[in-house]
Amino acid sequence: MTVVDHRGETVRAQRATVNGVRLHYRIAGDGDPVLLLHGVPKTSYYWRKVLPHLTPRHTVVMPDMRGLGDSEHAESGYDMATIADDFAALMAHLGHERYRVVGEDWGAAAAYQLAARHSEHVVQLVYQEMILSGFGLEDYSFLTAENVASYVWLWHINFYAVPEFPEMLIAGHEREYFSYFIKHEAQDATAIGEDAIDEYVRCYSSPGGLRAMANIYRATLTDAAQNREAAKTPLPMPVLAVASDPFIGADNARVCREVATDVTTVSFPYGHQLAEECPDDLAAAYLDFFSGGTP
């Protein structure tokens, strides 16, 4: 799928082997570097509408997470600490010593571990629409009347944790499954174009794609232990907590305040897929936050 910068020029895809895994990424723009980290079940294509707002002022790096998109479907290493080390190694490979990190959904979980493990390199953190394992994510997965009624019941956390069955049941039905899943989490389902669905179905249908996705969830308890340990030392950099009012909402800021001391918040009246639903407003919030910090 084509991704363009603010000039309308196609952003060329590249690959690099770092931390023992071959990552696929795009890089565009000029200026202080920003690392954009996507969630699940998405790829770096998720950021295509936000990217042109950032490239006039920043060098933007958009990788596919280990096992997802066109990155290598590695056999192991799906805990967020290892994935954070992947991204730190990629930025070092590209020559970026100090950079800003934006993560959404599982990309936010990886961004937190990156900021905690490599704080000397992270200038600012944008933490968007995620509950950290060990800080309430598991509670969202419980079968309770409140969770079901909220439409934020994360039943899939437990489903994906079961060995082999998710792969067997989803295979052959990727379009129906992922189209429903992604649009269900949006306030405006029409904001999710067929181009995005095509891209996600292509990637998650590839050999090992479903297994890699499920392995991220199978590491949830490992992540919880890692996050609780990391949180013993609060993040030293400024954090922008970005939330969807109807989805993660106030819990997004609550998590950030439990792991960091300098937290600013912003929320939007859209669904979980903010970069799809309100990319202009979202990018404006990022740039406003970035203007308050220099590498």
VOKELO-629251 format. One line per field, with one value per residue (C-alpha): residue number from 1; x, y, z. Coordinates in Angstrom, 3 decimals, m for minus. Example, Ala and Ser with C-alpha at 12.3 -4.5 7.8 and 13.67 -1.06 7.14 Angstrom:
REM VOKELO-629251
resi <- (1 2)
xx <- (12.300 13.670)
yy <- (m4.500 m1.060)
zz <- (7.800 7.140)
This chain:
REM VOKELO-629251
resi <- (1 2 3 4 5 6 7 8 9 10 11 12 13 14 15 16 17 18 19 20 21 22 23 24 25 26 27 28 29 30 31 32 33 34 35 36 37 38 39 40 41 42 43 44 45 46 47 48 49 50 51 52 53 54 55 56 57 58 59 60 61 62 63 64 65 66 67 68 69 70 71 72 73 74 75 76 77 78 79 80 81 82 83 84 85 86 87 88 89 90 91 92 93 94 95 96 97 98 99 100 101 102 103 104 105 106 107 108 109 110 111 112 113 114 115 116 117 118 119 120 121 122 123 124 125 126 127 128 129 130 131 132 133 134 135 136 137 138 139 140 141 142 143 144 145 146 147 148 149 150 151 152 153 154 155 156 157 158 159 160 161 162 163 164 165 166 167 168 169 170 171 172 173 174 175 176 177 178 179 180 181 182 183 184 185 186 187 188 189 190 191 192 193 194 195 196 197 198 199 200 201 202 203 204 205 206 207 208 209 210 211 212 213 214 215 216 217 218 219 220 221 222 223 224 225 226 227 228 229 230 231 232 233 234 235 236 237 238 239 240 241 242 243 244 245 246 247 248 249 250 251 252 253 254 255 256 257 258 259 260 261 262 263 264 265 266 267 268 269 270 271 272 273 274 275 276 277 278 279 280 281 282 283 284 285 286 287 288 289 290 291 292 293 294 295)
xx <- (0.000 1.229 2.073 2.933 4.555 3.423 4.728 2.641 5.790 5.703 7.514 9.838 9.778 13.046 14.299 16.906 18.009 18.282 18.122 17.945 14.845 14.322 12.060 10.172 9.846 9.219 11.088 10.241 10.574 13.222 13.966 13.979 13.092 9.744 9.076 5.450 4.420 1.193 m1.026 m2.875 m4.384 m2.748 0.551 2.540 0.021 m2.247 m0.262 m0.623 m3.092 m1.022 2.354 1.966 1.253 4.544 7.019 7.391 8.983 10.191 11.976 9.337 10.144 7.223 8.197 6.062 6.232 8.099 5.881 3.391 3.004 5.960 8.414 9.833 7.461 9.974 9.513 9.840 10.399 6.827 7.034 7.019 10.522 12.022 9.912 11.000 14.611 13.868 12.779 15.668 18.077 16.347 16.659 20.339 20.828 19.343 21.660 19.024 20.424 17.474 13.899 10.225 8.057 4.352 2.595 m1.033 m2.688 0.035 2.405 1.841 2.759 5.974 6.552 6.272 8.890 11.099 10.856 11.523 14.418 16.042 15.067 18.304 17.168 13.475 12.781 8.992 6.414 2.917 0.929 m2.332 m5.333 m3.899 m4.100 m0.787 m0.654 m0.356 m2.176 m5.719 m5.616 m6.538 m9.601 m10.981 m10.959 m13.265 m16.791 m18.747 m22.006 m20.172 m17.559 m20.115 m22.354 m19.457 m18.552 m14.951 m14.981 m11.561 m12.588 m9.952 m7.125 m8.179 m9.148 m5.716 m3.994 m5.307 m2.643 m3.415 m7.207 m7.346 m5.197 m7.400 m10.684 m9.689 m7.793 m9.868 m12.087 m9.532 m11.538 m14.756 m12.949 m10.615 m13.097 m15.612 m12.968 m11.424 m14.692 m16.383 m13.811 m14.390 m17.128 m17.348 m16.929 m16.903 m13.572 m11.918 m11.355 m11.224 m7.586 m6.762 m8.740 m7.042 m3.621 m4.317 m5.930 m2.966 m0.472 m2.306 m3.181 0.475 2.235 2.758 0.840 m1.934 0.490 2.665 m0.364 m1.570 1.915 1.773 m1.241 0.316 3.049 0.549 1.480 5.185 4.475 2.608 5.630 7.922 5.653 5.279 9.052 9.671 7.105 9.222 11.197 8.822 9.451 11.608 10.385 7.163 4.243 1.165 m1.737 m4.065 m7.465 m10.741 m13.603 m15.868 m13.148 m10.199 m11.055 m9.880 m8.047 m5.496 m4.407 m4.675 m2.118 0.262 0.098 0.946 4.175 5.246 5.323 5.012 1.731 m0.421 m3.754 m5.920 m9.004 m11.152 m14.845 m13.912 m13.269 m10.165 m8.875 m7.944 m5.412 m8.144 m11.018 m9.457 m5.906 m5.812 m6.763 m4.555 m1.482 m2.135 m2.100 1.192 2.833 1.629 3.155 6.386 6.822 7.372 10.404 13.703 16.221)
yy <- (0.000 3.492 5.929 9.552 12.465 16.106 16.664 13.810 11.791 8.045 6.938 4.097 0.944 m0.397 m3.287 m3.705 m6.658 m5.482 m7.308 m10.609 m9.790 m8.314 m5.285 m3.589 0.182 3.454 6.698 10.181 13.873 16.121 17.316 15.860 12.138 10.682 6.942 5.878 2.480 0.812 m1.576 m4.819 m5.921 m3.196 m2.362 0.819 1.625 2.756 6.021 7.003 9.860 11.294 11.077 14.069 16.358 15.414 15.180 18.973 19.247 15.770 12.712 10.046 6.341 3.900 0.251 m2.860 m4.599 m7.912 m10.583 m8.097 m6.376 m7.160 m7.628 m11.080 m13.547 m14.504 m17.668 m15.870 m12.497 m11.183 m9.714 m5.920 m5.553 m7.504 m5.593 m2.314 m3.384 m4.060 m0.468 0.970 m1.011 0.201 3.846 3.315 1.621 4.713 7.001 8.582 9.153 11.112 10.848 11.139 8.015 7.731 4.433 3.358 0.200 m2.493 0.026 2.124 m0.847 m1.243 2.521 2.430 m0.308 1.589 4.731 2.737 0.659 3.326 6.543 8.240 8.140 9.055 12.803 12.592 9.788 9.840 6.994 6.415 4.222 1.317 m0.259 m1.776 m5.418 m5.489 m2.140 m3.181 m4.775 m8.151 m6.668 m5.516 m9.131 m10.462 m11.629 m9.152 m7.320 m3.994 m5.001 m6.404 m3.335 m0.927 m2.271 m2.197 m5.864 m7.160 m10.816 m11.433 m11.191 m14.544 m15.994 m15.346 m16.749 m20.239 m22.163 m22.894 m22.439 m18.750 m19.483 m22.420 m20.539 m17.242 m18.737 m18.413 m15.776 m12.983 m10.377 m10.936 m11.142 m8.170 m5.940 m6.406 m6.163 m2.876 m1.177 m2.272 m0.259 2.896 5.444 6.143 2.794 4.508 6.125 2.712 2.483 m0.746 0.037 m0.373 m3.588 m4.927 m4.199 m5.757 m8.846 m9.248 m9.148 m11.219 m13.833 m14.335 m17.463 m17.101 m13.821 m15.045 m16.947 m13.867 m11.755 m14.301 m14.599 m10.941 m11.740 m14.964 m12.831 m10.738 m12.171 m11.769 m8.163 m7.603 m8.641 m6.489 m3.458 m3.709 m3.921 m1.011 1.169 1.110 3.866 6.534 7.675 10.813 12.309 14.242 11.998 12.891 10.544 10.448 8.832 8.100 9.274 6.312 3.650 3.533 7.022 8.069 4.784 5.793 8.811 6.806 4.292 7.051 8.718 5.397 5.046 8.670 11.976 14.536 13.695 15.862 14.564 15.011 13.102 12.935 12.111 9.364 5.651 3.590 4.041 7.716 7.916 6.720 8.774 12.150 12.264 16.063 16.739 13.931 15.188 18.713 17.388 15.607 18.683 20.909 18.494 18.179 21.946 21.858 19.541 19.652 16.798)
zz <- (0.000 m0.846 1.947 1.099 2.926 3.039 m0.483 m1.821 m2.463 m1.897 1.246 0.374 2.502 3.907 6.050 8.753 10.898 14.507 17.849 15.980 13.919 10.441 10.689 7.878 8.247 6.448 7.065 5.785 6.559 8.052 11.552 15.054 14.889 15.904 16.188 15.505 16.897 15.770 17.693 16.936 14.568 12.498 10.828 10.259 7.499 10.341 10.533 6.872 7.577 10.437 8.699 6.313 9.249 10.911 8.034 7.486 10.943 11.853 10.541 11.081 11.459 11.146 11.725 11.635 15.000 15.240 13.698 12.270 8.925 6.702 9.564 10.229 11.875 14.527 16.558 19.891 21.531 21.756 25.247 25.206 26.682 23.779 21.251 22.856 22.429 18.739 18.283 20.284 18.118 14.945 15.976 16.845 13.462 11.798 13.768 16.015 19.498 20.938 19.726 20.564 20.742 19.915 20.573 20.328 21.614 21.902 20.338 23.471 25.660 23.659 23.815 27.609 27.869 25.404 27.538 30.722 29.384 27.205 28.957 27.971 24.349 24.703 24.834 25.101 25.130 23.654 25.207 23.352 24.079 26.058 29.491 30.540 31.515 35.286 35.551 34.669 31.215 32.624 34.357 31.008 29.789 32.501 31.658 33.764 33.157 33.314 30.744 28.321 28.613 28.069 24.604 25.823 26.837 25.734 25.465 22.809 25.365 26.779 23.388 21.856 24.937 24.143 22.195 18.520 18.562 17.519 14.470 13.495 13.923 12.257 9.289 6.148 7.745 8.168 6.247 8.174 11.493 11.247 9.445 12.256 14.979 13.819 12.871 16.109 18.080 16.016 16.652 12.919 11.190 7.775 8.707 8.302 4.552 2.599 1.792 5.486 5.797 2.664 4.139 7.511 6.003 3.631 6.463 9.052 6.419 5.540 6.845 10.577 10.773 13.051 15.254 15.738 16.654 19.188 20.669 21.656 23.830 25.083 26.646 28.641 32.042 31.282 30.281 33.548 35.590 33.423 33.734 37.496 37.860 35.469 37.247 40.421 38.674 37.310 33.755 33.743 30.460 29.760 28.786 26.748 27.528 24.504 24.961 23.220 25.422 24.499 24.672 27.115 28.360 31.824 32.460 29.837 31.920 35.141 33.878 32.781 36.203 37.841 35.833 35.218 37.055 34.241 32.500 30.233 28.982 25.910 24.810 21.707 21.108 18.674 18.962 19.566 15.995 16.464 13.624 11.259 12.678 13.545 12.084 11.729 15.349 16.582 14.730 16.005 19.589 18.940 17.437 20.271 22.779 20.798 20.767 24.517 24.368 22.507 22.069)
